[in-house]
Amino acid sequence: ENAVAQVTGETFVGNLCGANAEEIFTWNAGTETAYGVYFTFNSSNYDTFFFDATNISNDDLGFMMLQGNTCDDIEDYVGCGLVTGTCAGSVEAFLTLEPDTDYYFLIFTTDQAACGEFEFTTTGIILGCTDATADNYNPEANQDDSSCLFSNTPANDECSSAITLECNTVVTGSTGGATVSGAPNGVAGCAAAPGPGVWYTFVGDGQLHNLSTCGSAIDSKVNIYSADTICGGGSTEIPPVDACDSLVTVDYVIGGGSWDSEISWSLVDADSVVVLSGAAGAGSACLPEGDYTLNMLDAYGDGWNGGSASFSDALGNSLGTATLTTGSAGTAPLSVSAYSMDPIVVAGEFTCVASAEGNEGNGTCDLFDADDVDVSFISEEGLLYYAYVGSTGPAGTFDLAFDCAPVVEGCTNAAACDYNPDANVDTGCDFFSCVCPDSTGTPVAFYMVDAFGDGWNGATYTVTNLAGEVVANGNLDEAAWFVDNDNFTGPEYGYDYFCLAPACYQISVEGGDWPGEVSWQMLNEAGDILASGGPTSVNGGEDAPVTASIGGAVCGCTEEGACNYDPTATDNDGSCEYETCAGCTDNTACNYDAEASIDDGSCCFDNCVTINMNDSFGDGWNGAEYQLSSVDGTPIGSGTIEAGTNGADTYCVTTGCYSITVTEGDWPGEISWNISGAFGGLVQGVAGETVTFNVGSGDACVVGCDIPYACNYNADTNISDISLCVFDGCSGCTYTTATNYDEGAVIDDGSCNFEIANPCPADLNGDGSVSTADLLEFLTAFGQEC
């Protein structure tokens, strides 16, 4: 109920510091805490309205247009995410206004500690033709709806009537009713066909000129030409009077195909009177203006075979063309009219200075005027210049700002060593000469890019020397200079500069909410890329820094015993490793590795097993693999042929029993294999089978019964076969104290007999009485196996 009521066209200046906190749901971020101010605007009789929320000093600003007409039923409808600049637009694209209705808005920030000022404007829009030169101009309209109608051409429609531009002024013009009369076509560097437009001119004075249509009602385009003479020597010609006087000269050419001898034709007027006829050929006739019918005939009946009929007036303007594609007869309409006697403007000779449309020039029109043009150039003193202004869409009004300033050449980048704050023509900048205090260091540029254009979102870079000391760090959002042209919080790209002594360095880029958008390059003064990459650590993972060499330093491993030892390296970059060249270095071992330079203790002298794999087609095992394990199921290794015909893997194993299983893959019929080093000779097989084999001396693979209570239980069994187990013929008394103990019995059958010497069996301790002492004896023995 305390929403601020906006007045059309008036800007409200406010501050979000101290705004109440509330949980809101936004379309781009979900539920979040916001600190905001509410506004309302009445639609009155407007067709639509324009809103403009501009951030002044908040770190970021959010805008929402709310759906609903009272405080109780409003909810998020449309808006902008958090912006550093402006959120603006018209509502007609997504909303049809209800007359005399209140609409609500919320302007907010999500960080009260970084609050500040903002501006908010709502402007009621009445649509109509806003071009005062149009036939249907509406003085009440304040937004053009492309409905303008024009019956007159502008005063500066032709070059000869170009309007002279004065420095540092703004002129209002219109392309309404403009023609292409005298427009230069095909001028190299400018639009090949500039279309309808209006002309402006000035004489060059050697200054820097800026020509802008930013903020115009039309989607503007501009071609700027120079000429040695007025309008490039263009002229105006009066067409000659038609030789047929009150009639129209009609020149015609019939034929041109492969069988012209088959062609005949006639031309009849609206009263079906034949006014011309004949065969293939050319001629001329005087005819009244009007509509005619061309009758085309072919004697063979297969059309005119590439031939055609063409008619033109005395100036060569086409009146019509026709052909008979197939068959023996056909017709075509022809309209004859006299050519215009209006003067013909012949374009002069021009040279292109600049050409732009849709913000192609300097690109400085603001985000919401990206369909307008802003171009700069330096004029040559005394030379004639012409600006030809047109539109890429409907015709209408534009404002043409023409600024002039004396040329001050120099560096216009404030981060450069040779920055000149007075320069307006950038001649290049020196970013390196002041970076290092003396010639011993190397100046480098650290180039940072964000693919989305909203800064690095918390990501930072760190450059350390090999001793781990930080020599430089930073981030895109605090770069020495950066570019932030879009409407998102944060830059698109930027640069830092720092000096590095000759050495090797490691670059880490870590943190940030959107690491996938982050990239960077380290460059020297010549523009050579010394290092590049993206995030070196993602989501808190292990950092994998990128190494860069500066000043001729050679980064590498300087430890002679390492696998990757580099004798040319000047700086040890921590890359030394001792695994890739490790293996068995004893050439008497069965697994000797000739390429190994570090012995890893893996040499095998007795039980080397080699698995030889073969593929008959030569395209690898196509998904099949082998699994090697001990007979108890402990995995030892696996392998395959990724590509080709052959492959081999060698294992050093202990004496024992082993199993190999080979899967089928996509083409099992191509697969075969064998094992060398197995006890008893070669073991071999194909896909889809499991084979057990011995390694070492003797038969370590024991097949038998491994059920302990079987008559033929074998404790050495490692390959169980319960079908071999025998449970009959080995039962009896297995208690050695029994009178009928059977030492050959394996299974006790409950037949044991015992002699009881004690007449009082409950007297367990033999003291002649049954007491609690006997109970303790029983409890002590309870649960023990006899």
C-alpha positions in Angstrom: 0.0 0.0 0.0 3.0 2.3 0.3 4.1 1.7 -3.3 5.4 4.9 -5.0 3.0 6.1 -7.7 5.0 7.0 -10.9 4.2 10.0 -13.0 4.7 9.4 -16.8 8.0 10.7 -18.0 9.3 11.7 -14.6 12.4 10.0 -13.2 12.3 8.8 -9.6 15.8 8.9 -7.9 16.0 6.5 -4.9 18.3 4.6 -2.6 18.0 0.9 -1.6 20.0 1.3 1.6 17.8 0.4 4.5 15.1 -1.2 2.3 13.1 -4.0 4.1 14.3 -7.6 3.5 11.9 -10.2 2.2 12.0 -13.6 0.6 10.9 -13.3 -3.0 10.8 -15.7 -5.9 12.4 -14.4 -9.1 12.3 -16.2 -12.5 16.1 -16.2 -12.8 17.3 -17.2 -9.3 14.4 -18.9 -7.5 13.8 -17.9 -3.9 16.2 -15.3 -2.5 16.4 -12.5 0.0 15.9 -9.1 -1.5 15.9 -5.6 -0.3 13.6 -3.6 -2.5 11.2 -0.7 -3.1 7.7 -1.0 -4.7 6.3 1.2 -7.4 2.9 1.5 -9.2 1.9 3.1 -12.5 -1.6 3.7 -13.9 -2.1 2.7 -17.5 -4.7 5.5 -18.1 -5.4 5.6 -21.9 -2.0 4.6 -23.0 -1.4 1.9 -25.7 1.7 0.7 -23.8 4.3 2.1 -21.6 8.1 2.2 -21.4 10.1 1.4 -18.2 13.7 2.2 -17.4 15.4 1.0 -14.2 19.0 2.3 -14.1 21.6 1.3 -11.6 23.6 4.2 -10.2 25.7 3.0 -7.3 24.5 -0.5 -6.3 26.8 -3.4 -6.9 23.9 -4.9 -8.8 20.2 -4.1 -9.4 17.2 -6.3 -10.0 13.9 -5.3 -11.6 10.6 -7.2 -11.7 7.2 -6.2 -13.2 4.6 -7.9 -11.1 1.4 -9.6 -12.1 -1.8 -8.7 -10.3 -3.5 -5.4 -9.4 -3.5 -5.4 -5.6 -0.8 -6.0 -2.9 -2.5 -9.3 -2.0 -2.3 -11.0 -5.4 0.9 -9.7 -7.0 3.6 -12.1 -8.1 6.7 -12.2 -10.3 5.8 -11.7 -14.0 8.8 -10.5 -16.1 12.0 -8.6 -15.4 15.8 -8.5 -15.6 18.3 -10.5 -13.7 20.9 -8.5 -11.6 22.4 -5.8 -13.8 25.1 -3.2 -13.4 23.5 -0.9 -16.0 20.0 -0.6 -17.2 16.9 -2.8 -17.4 14.5 -1.2 -19.8 11.9 -1.9 -22.5 8.3 -1.6 -23.6 5.6 -3.9 -22.3 3.5 -4.4 -25.5 5.5 -7.5 -26.4 4.2 -9.5 -23.5 1.2 -7.5 -22.1 -2.0 -5.9 -23.4 -2.8 -3.0 -21.2 -6.1 -2.8 -19.4 -7.2 0.9 -19.4 -7.0 2.8 -16.1 -5.3 0.0 -14.3 -2.5 0.0 -11.7 0.6 -2.1 -12.5 3.2 -2.9 -9.8 7.0 -3.1 -10.0 9.8 -4.0 -7.6 13.3 -2.7 -7.7 15.7 -4.5 -5.4 19.3 -5.6 -4.6 20.4 -8.9 -3.0 23.3 -7.3 -1.1 22.4 -4.7 1.4 26.1 -4.1 2.2 26.6 -2.9 -1.4 23.4 -0.9 -1.7 23.2 2.5 -3.4 21.2 4.8 -5.6 19.0 4.0 -8.7 16.7 5.8 -11.1 13.3 4.6 -12.3 11.2 6.1 -15.1 7.9 4.9 -16.5 6.6 6.7 -19.7 3.1 6.2 -21.0 3.1 5.5 -24.8 0.5 6.5 -27.4 1.3 4.7 -30.6 1.1 6.5 -34.0 3.0 8.2 -36.7 5.5 10.6 -35.1 7.0 11.9 -38.4 5.8 15.5 -38.9 6.5 15.2 -42.6 4.0 12.2 -43.0 0.5 12.6 -44.3 -0.9 10.9 -41.2 1.2 12.6 -38.6 -0.2 12.2 -35.1 1.0 15.0 -32.7 -0.2 13.1 -29.7 1.8 10.0 -30.5 5.1 9.7 -28.7 6.2 6.3 -30.1 6.3 5.6 -33.8 4.4 2.5 -34.9 5.6 2.4 -38.5 2.3 3.5 -39.8 3.5 6.7 -41.5 2.4 7.5 -45.0 4.3 9.8 -47.3 3.2 11.4 -50.6 6.1 13.8 -50.9 9.8 13.3 -51.1 12.2 14.9 -48.6 13.9 18.2 -49.6 17.3 16.5 -49.5 16.2 13.4 -51.5 18.9 14.0 -54.0 22.6 14.8 -53.6 22.3 18.2 -55.4 20.0 19.3 -52.5 22.1 17.8 -49.7 21.8 19.7 -46.4 25.0 21.2 -45.1 26.1 19.9 -41.6 27.6 22.3 -39.1 30.1 21.0 -36.5 28.7 20.1 -33.0 25.1 20.3 -33.9 22.1 17.9 -34.1 19.7 17.9 -37.1 16.4 16.1 -37.3 15.6 14.4 -40.6 13.3 11.8 -42.2 13.6 9.1 -44.7 9.8 9.2 -45.3 9.1 9.3 -49.0 12.8 9.1 -49.9 13.8 7.5 -53.2 17.0 6.0 -54.6 17.4 8.8 -57.1 21.1 9.4 -57.6 22.1 6.9 -54.9 25.5 5.5 -55.8 25.5 1.7 -56.2 28.6 -0.5 -56.1 30.9 1.9 -54.3 33.7 -0.3 -52.8 33.6 -0.5 -49.0 30.1 0.9 -48.7 26.7 -0.8 -49.1 26.4 -2.1 -52.6 22.8 -0.9 -52.9 22.2 1.7 -50.2 18.5 1.9 -50.9 16.3 5.0 -50.4 17.8 7.8 -48.3 18.5 11.4 -47.8 21.7 13.5 -48.2 23.9 15.7 -46.0 27.3 17.3 -46.8 30.2 19.2 -45.3 33.7 20.2 -46.4 36.6 18.4 -44.7 38.7 20.4 -42.3 41.2 17.8 -41.0 39.3 17.3 -37.7 38.0 14.1 -36.1 34.3 13.8 -36.9 31.7 11.7 -35.1 28.4 11.1 -36.8 25.7 9.4 -34.8 22.0 8.4 -35.1 21.8 6.9 -31.6 18.2 7.1 -30.2 16.5 7.5 -33.6 12.9 6.3 -34.2 14.1 4.2 -37.3 16.6 1.4 -37.6 19.2 3.6 -39.3 22.1 3.0 -41.6 24.7 5.5 -42.9 27.1 5.5 -45.9 29.7 8.3 -45.8 31.3 9.2 -49.2 33.9 11.6 -50.3 34.1 13.3 -53.8 36.5 15.5 -55.6 33.7 17.5 -57.2 30.2 18.4 -56.2 28.1 15.2 -55.9 30.9 13.4 -57.6 30.0 15.0 -60.9 26.5 13.4 -61.0 24.1 14.9 -63.4 20.3 15.2 -64.2 19.2 14.1 -67.6 15.8 14.8 -69.4 14.5 11.7 -71.3 14.0 12.2 -75.0 10.6 12.5 -76.5 9.3 9.2 -77.8 9.6 9.0 -81.6 6.1 7.6 -81.9 4.8 11.0 -80.5 1.4 10.1 -78.8 2.0 6.4 -79.2 4.7 4.2 -77.5 7.7 2.8 -79.3 7.7 -1.0 -78.7 10.9 -2.8 -79.7 10.7 -6.6 -79.8 13.0 -9.6 -80.2 11.5 -13.1 -80.9 13.5 -16.3 -80.9 17.0 -17.3 -79.8 16.2 -21.0 -79.3 17.4 -24.1 -81.1 14.4 -24.3 -83.5 13.4 -20.8 -84.3 12.0 -21.9 -87.7 9.0 -23.5 -85.8 8.1 -20.2 -84.1 5.2 -17.9 -85.0 3.3 -15.3 -82.9 0.8 -12.5 -82.8 -0.1 -9.6 -80.5 -3.7 -8.7 -80.0 -5.3 -5.7 -78.2 -8.1 -5.7 -75.7 -10.6 -5.9 -78.6 -8.9 -9.1 -79.9 -7.6 -7.1 -82.9 -4.2 -8.4 -84.1 -1.8 -5.4 -84.0 1.5 -7.3 -84.7 2.4 -10.8 -85.9 5.3 -12.7 -87.5 8.0 -15.3 -87.1 11.2 -15.3 -85.1 13.2 -12.0 -85.5 13.3 -8.4 -84.3 11.4 -5.3 -85.1 9.8 -2.1 -83.7 6.3 -0.7 -83.8 4.2 2.3 -82.5 1.4 1.1 -80.2 -1.2 2.8 -78.0 -0.8 2.4 -74.2 -2.9 -0.5 -73.0 -3.0 -4.2 -72.2 -2.3 -6.8 -74.9 -2.1 -10.6 -75.2 0.8 -12.4 -76.9 -0.2 -15.6 -78.7 2.7 -18.0 -79.1 2.7 -20.9 -81.6 5.1 -23.8 -82.3 4.7 -25.8 -85.5 6.3 -29.0 -84.1 4.5 -28.8 -80.8 7.5 -29.1 -78.4 7.6 -25.5 -77.2 10.1 -22.8 -78.3 13.2 -24.8 -77.2 14.9 -22.0 -75.4 13.5 -19.2 -77.5 11.7 -16.2 -75.9 9.8 -13.0 -76.7 11.0 -9.7 -75.1 9.5 -6.2 -75.5 11.0 -2.9 -74.4 10.4 0.9 -74.7 12.6 3.3 -76.6 14.8 3.8 -73.5 15.4 0.1 -73.2 13.1 -0.4 -70.2 11.5 -3.8 -70.2 7.8 -4.0 -70.9 7.7 -7.8 -70.6 9.1 -11.2 -71.5 7.5 -14.6 -72.3 8.3 -18.0 -73.6 6.5 -21.2 -74.7 7.9 -23.9 -72.4 6.2 -26.9 -74.1 3.3 -27.7 -76.4 2.1 -26.0 -79.6 0.4 -22.9 -78.3 0.4 -20.5 -75.3 -0.4 -17.0 -74.3 1.1 -14.3 -72.1 -0.1 -10.8 -71.0 1.8 -7.6 -72.1 1.2 -4.1 -70.7 2.4 -1.2 -72.8 2.9 2.2 -71.1 4.9 5.4 -72.0 8.1 6.0 -70.0 8.3 8.9 -67.6 9.5 12.2 -68.7 10.7 13.1 -65.2 14.4 14.0 -65.0 16.8 11.1 -64.5 19.5 11.6 -61.8 22.8 9.9 -62.8 24.9 9.1 -59.7 28.4 10.6 -59.5 31.8 9.1 -58.7 32.2 8.6 -55.0 34.8 7.0 -52.6 33.6 5.2 -49.5 34.8 6.7 -46.2 32.6 4.6 -43.8 29.5 2.4 -43.9 27.5 1.1 -41.0 24.1 -0.2 -39.9 22.8 -1.9 -36.8 25.6 -0.4 -34.5 28.4 -1.7 -36.7 30.4 1.5 -36.4 32.0 2.4 -33.0 29.3 0.3 -31.3 28.7 3.1 -28.7 25.0 3.5 -29.0 23.6 2.1 -25.7 22.2 -1.4 -25.3 18.7 -0.4 -26.3 19.7 1.6 -29.4 21.7 -1.2 -31.0 19.9 -0.7 -34.3 21.4 2.8 -34.7 24.8 4.0 -36.0 27.8 5.8 -34.5 30.9 6.2 -36.7 34.1 8.3 -36.5 36.6 9.4 -39.1 39.2 12.1 -39.8 38.4 14.3 -42.7 40.9 15.5 -45.4 41.0 19.3 -45.5 39.1 20.7 -48.5 37.6 17.4 -49.6 33.8 17.2 -50.1 32.0 14.7 -47.8 28.5 13.3 -48.1 26.4 11.4 -45.6 23.6 9.2 -47.0 21.2 8.2 -44.3 18.7 5.4 -44.8 16.8 2.8 -42.8 16.9 -1.0 -42.7 13.1 -1.1 -41.9 10.2 1.3 -42.2 11.0 5.0 -43.0 10.7 7.6 -40.4 12.5 10.3 -38.4 16.1 10.3 -37.0 18.4 12.6 -35.1 21.8 13.1 -36.8 24.5 14.4 -34.4 27.6 15.7 -36.1 30.5 16.4 -33.7 34.0 17.8 -34.7 37.2 18.0 -32.6 40.8 18.7 -33.3 42.8 15.5 -33.8 44.9 14.5 -30.8 46.7 11.3 -31.5 47.9 9.0 -28.8 47.0 6.2 -26.5 43.4 6.3 -25.1 43.7 3.4 -22.6 44.2 4.5 -19.1 46.1 1.3 -18.1 48.9 1.9 -20.7 52.3 3.2 -20.0 51.9 6.0 -22.5 48.2 6.9 -21.8 47.3 10.4 -23.0 44.0 11.6 -21.4 43.6 14.3 -24.1 43.9 11.8 -27.0 40.8 11.2 -29.2 42.5 9.2 -32.0 44.1 6.0 -30.7 47.4 5.3 -32.4 48.2 2.3 -30.4 49.3 1.9 -26.7 52.4 0.7 -25.0 51.4 -1.6 -22.2 54.8 -3.1 -21.5 57.7 -0.6 -21.2 56.8 0.5 -17.7 56.0 -2.9 -16.3 59.6 -4.0 -15.4 61.9 -1.7 -13.4 64.9 -2.9 -15.5 65.9 -5.0 -18.5 66.4 -8.2 -16.5 62.7 -8.9 -16.2 60.2 -9.9 -18.8 56.9 -7.9 -19.0 53.9 -10.2 -19.6 50.2 -9.7 -20.1 47.6 -11.9 -18.5 44.5 -12.0 -20.7 41.3 -13.1 -19.1 38.0 -14.0 -20.8 34.6 -14.9 -19.6 32.5 -16.7 -22.2 29.1 -15.5 -20.8 30.3 -11.9 -20.2 29.6 -11.6 -16.5 33.1 -11.7 -15.1 34.8 -14.6 -13.4 32.2 -15.0 -10.6 34.9 -15.4 -7.9 37.6 -17.3 -9.9 41.1 -16.0 -9.4 44.5 -16.7 -10.9 47.8 -17.1 -9.0 51.3 -17.2 -10.5 54.0 -18.7 -8.3 57.7 -19.5 -8.8 59.0 -23.0 -8.3 59.7 -22.2 -4.7 56.0 -21.7 -4.1 56.2 -17.9 -3.7 53.3 -15.9 -5.2 54.6 -13.4 -7.7 51.2 -12.3 -9.2 47.5 -12.9 -8.6 44.2 -11.3 -9.6 40.9 -11.8 -11.3 39.0 -10.5 -14.4 36.7 -8.2 -12.3 39.7 -6.2 -10.9 41.9 -6.3 -14.1 44.1 -3.4 -15.0 41.6 -2.7 -17.8 38.6 -4.6 -19.0 35.7 -4.4 -21.4 32.1 -4.6 -20.1 29.8 -3.7 -23.0 26.9 -6.0 -22.2 24.2 -5.5 -19.5 25.4 -8.3 -17.2 27.4 -7.8 -14.0 31.1 -8.2 -14.8 33.4 -7.8 -17.8 33.6 -9.9 -20.9 37.5 -9.7 -21.0 40.4 -7.9 -19.5 44.2 -7.7 -19.0 46.6 -7.6 -16.1 50.4 -6.8 -16.6 53.3 -7.8 -14.4 57.0 -8.4 -14.5 58.6 -11.9 -14.2 62.3 -12.7 -13.7 63.8 -15.4 -16.1 62.5 -18.6 -14.5 59.8 -21.2 -14.7 56.4 -20.4 -13.1 53.2 -22.2 -12.3 49.8 -20.7 -13.0 46.7 -21.8 -11.1 43.1 -20.6 -11.8 40.7 -21.7 -9.1 37.3 -21.0 -7.5 34.4 -19.3 -9.0 30.8 -20.3 -9.6 31.0 -20.9 -13.3 34.4 -22.4 -14.1 33.2 -23.5 -17.6 33.1 -19.9 -18.7 36.7 -19.1 -17.7 39.7 -19.0 -20.0 43.1 -17.2 -20.0 46.4 -16.6 -21.9 49.7 -15.4 -20.7 51.4 -13.4 -23.5 54.7 -11.6 -24.1 55.2 -8.2 -25.7 55.3 -9.8 -29.2 51.9 -11.4 -28.6 53.3 -14.9 -28.3 51.3 -17.2 -26.1 53.5 -18.4 -23.2 50.8 -20.4 -21.5 47.0 -20.8 -21.7 44.1 -22.7 -20.4 41.0 -22.7 -18.3 40.4 -23.6 -14.6 43.2 -25.7 -13.2 41.0 -26.9 -10.3 37.3 -27.4 -10.5 34.9 -27.9 -7.5 37.7 -28.1 -5.0 39.5 -30.8 -6.9 43.2 -31.2 -7.0 45.0 -28.3 -8.6 46.9 -29.1 -11.8 48.8 -25.8 -12.5 50.1 -24.9 -16.0 53.8 -24.3 -16.3 55.2 -21.2 -18.2 58.8 -20.5 -19.2 60.0 -16.9 -19.0 63.2 -15.4 -20.3 64.7 -18.5 -21.9 64.3 -20.8 -18.8 63.8 -24.4 -19.7 61.2 -26.0 -17.4 61.5 -29.7 -16.8 62.9 -32.5 -14.6 66.5 -32.0 -13.5 66.9 -35.2 -11.5 69.1 -37.6 -13.5 67.6 -40.8 -12.1 64.0 -39.8 -13.1 62.2 -41.3 -16.1 61.6 -37.9 -17.6 65.0 -36.4 -16.9 65.7 -33.5 -19.2 69.4 -32.6 -19.5 68.5 -29.2 -21.1 66.2 -28.2 -18.2 67.4 -25.2 -16.2 64.5 -25.2 -13.7 63.1 -28.2 -11.9 59.3 -27.8 -12.4 58.3 -30.7 -10.1 57.4 -32.9 -12.9 60.0 -35.7 -12.2 58.4 -39.1 -12.1 59.9 -42.6 -11.5 57.1 -44.9 -12.7 56.8 -44.9 -16.5 60.4 -46.2 -16.9 60.2 -48.7 -14.0 60.3 -52.4 -14.6 62.6 -55.5 -14.6 66.1 -54.5 -15.7 67.6 -58.0 -15.3 67.9 -59.5 -18.8 68.0 -63.1 -17.4 64.4 -62.6 -16.0 61.5 -63.9 -18.0 59.8 -60.5 -17.7 62.9 -58.4 -18.6 61.9 -54.9 -19.9 64.5 -53.5 -22.2 63.0 -50.0 -22.0 63.1 -49.9 -18.2 65.8 -47.8 -16.5 64.6 -48.2 -12.9 64.3 -51.7 -11.4 61.1 -52.0 -9.5 61.8 -55.4 -8.0 59.3 -57.1 -10.3 61.8 -59.5 -12.0 60.5 -63.0 -12.3 62.9 -66.0 -12.8 60.7 -69.1 -12.3 57.0 -68.7 -13.0 56.5 -66.3 -15.9 53.2 -66.8 -17.6 52.5 -65.2 -21.0 49.0 -64.8 -22.4 49.1 -64.6 -26.2 46.0 -63.1 -27.8 45.1 -63.4 -31.5 42.4 -61.9 -33.8 42.0 -63.5 -37.2 40.4 -60.4 -38.8 42.9 -58.0 -37.4 40.6 -55.4 -35.8 41.1 -56.3 -32.1 38.9 -58.3 -29.8 35.8 -55.9 -30.3 34.9 -55.8 -26.6 36.1 -59.2 -25.6 38.7 -59.6 -22.8 40.4 -62.2 -20.6 40.3 -62.3 -16.8 43.2 -64.2 -15.1 42.6 -65.3 -11.5 43.9 -67.8 -9.0 41.7 -70.8 -8.5 40.2 -69.4 -5.4 38.9 -66.4 -7.4 41.5 -63.7 -6.5 41.9 -61.5 -9.6 45.4 -61.2 -11.0 44.9 -59.3 -14.3 42.9 -58.8 -17.4 43.5 -57.6 -21.0 42.4 -57.4 -24.6 43.5 -56.4 -28.1 42.3 -52.9 -28.7 43.3 -53.0 -32.3 45.3 -55.2 -34.6 46.0 -58.9 -34.9 48.1 -59.8 -31.9 48.8 -58.9 -28.2 50.6 -60.4 -25.3 50.6 -59.9 -21.5 53.2 -61.4 -19.1 52.6 -62.1 -15.4 55.0 -63.4 -12.7 53.0 -65.7 -10.4 53.6 -68.2 -7.6 53.3 -71.9 -8.0 49.7 -72.9 -8.0 46.5 -73.4 -9.8 45.0 -70.6 -12.0 41.9 -70.0 -14.1 41.5 -67.9 -17.3 38.1 -66.8 -18.7 37.8 -65.2 -22.1 34.5 -63.4 -23.0 32.9 -63.3 -26.4 32.7 -59.7 -27.5 31.1 -58.7 -30.8 33.0 -61.2 -33.0 33.9 -64.3 -30.9 34.7 -66.4 -34.0 37.8 -64.3 -34.7 39.3 -64.9 -31.2 41.9 -67.4 -30.1 44.5 -67.5 -27.4 47.2 -69.6 -25.7 49.3 -69.5 -22.5 53.0 -70.2 -22.4 54.7 -71.0 -19.1 52.0 -73.3 -17.8 53.0 -76.7 -16.2 52.5 -79.5 -18.7 52.9 -77.5 -21.9 50.8 -75.0 -23.9 47.3 -74.1 -22.8 45.0 -72.7 -25.5 41.4 -71.9 -26.2 38.8 -69.6 -27.9 36.2 -67.1 -26.8 33.5 -67.9 -24.4 35.3 -70.5 -22.3 37.1 -70.9 -18.9 40.2 -73.0 -18.6 42.1 -74.1 -15.4 45.9 -74.6 -15.6 48.9 -75.3 -13.3 51.9 -73.1 -12.9 55.1 -74.4 -11.3 56.2 -78.0 -10.7 53.6 -80.7 -10.1 49.9 -80.7 -10.5 48.6 -77.9 -8.2 45.1 -78.2 -9.5 43.4 -80.8 -7.3 39.9 -81.9 -8.3 38.0 -83.7 -5.5 35.5 -83.7 -2.7 35.8 -80.7 -0.4 32.9 -81.6 2.0 34.6 -82.5 5.3 32.0 -85.1 6.3 32.2 -87.1 3.1 33.9 -90.4 3.2 36.4 -89.3 0.5 37.0 -85.7 1.8 40.3 -84.3 0.5 41.6 -81.3 2.3 44.0 -80.4 -0.6 41.1 -80.0 -3.1 41.0 -76.5 -4.8 38.7 -77.5 -7.6 35.5 -78.7 -6.0 33.5 -81.6 -7.6 30.8 -82.6 -5.2 29.7 -85.3 -7.6 32.7 -87.3 -6.4 31.7 -87.1 -2.8 30.9 -90.5 -1.1 28.8 -90.6 2.0 28.0 -94.3 2.4 30.3 -97.1 3.9 32.3 -94.9 6.2 29.9 -94.5 9.2 30.4 -95.9 12.7 31.5 -94.9 16.2 34.0 -92.1 16.1 34.6 -91.7 19.9 37.9 -93.1 21.0 36.7 -93.8 24.5 33.8 -95.9 23.4 34.1 -99.7 23.7 33.1 -100.0 20.0 35.3 -97.2 18.5 35.8 -97.6 14.7 39.0 -95.9 13.6 38.0 -96.2 10.0 34.7 -94.4 10.5 34.3 -90.9 9.2 30.7 -90.2 10.1 29.5 -91.0 13.6 26.3 -93.0 13.5 25.4 -92.8 17.2 26.3 -96.4 17.9 29.0 -95.8 20.5 29.0 -97.8 23.8 30.7 -96.6 27.0 31.6 -98.3 30.3 30.7 -96.2 33.3 33.1 -96.9 36.2 31.6 -94.4 38.6 28.4 -95.8 40.2 27.3 -92.2 40.9 27.6 -90.5 37.5 26.5 -87.2 38.9 29.5 -87.0 41.2 31.6 -85.3 38.6 34.5 -84.4 40.8 34.6 -87.8 42.5 34.5 -86.6 46.0 31.7 -89.1 46.9 28.9 -86.6 47.0 26.8 -84.6 44.6 27.0 -80.9 45.4 27.3 -77.4 43.9 31.0 -78.3 43.2 29.8 -80.9 40.7 27.5 -78.3 39.1 30.4 -75.9 38.7 32.3 -78.8 37.0 29.4 -79.3 34.6 29.0 -75.6 33.8 32.7 -75.4 33.1 32.5 -78.2 30.6 29.2 -77.2 29.1 29.3 -76.4 25.4 32.7 -78.2 24.8 32.9 -80.7 21.9 33.8 -84.2 22.9 
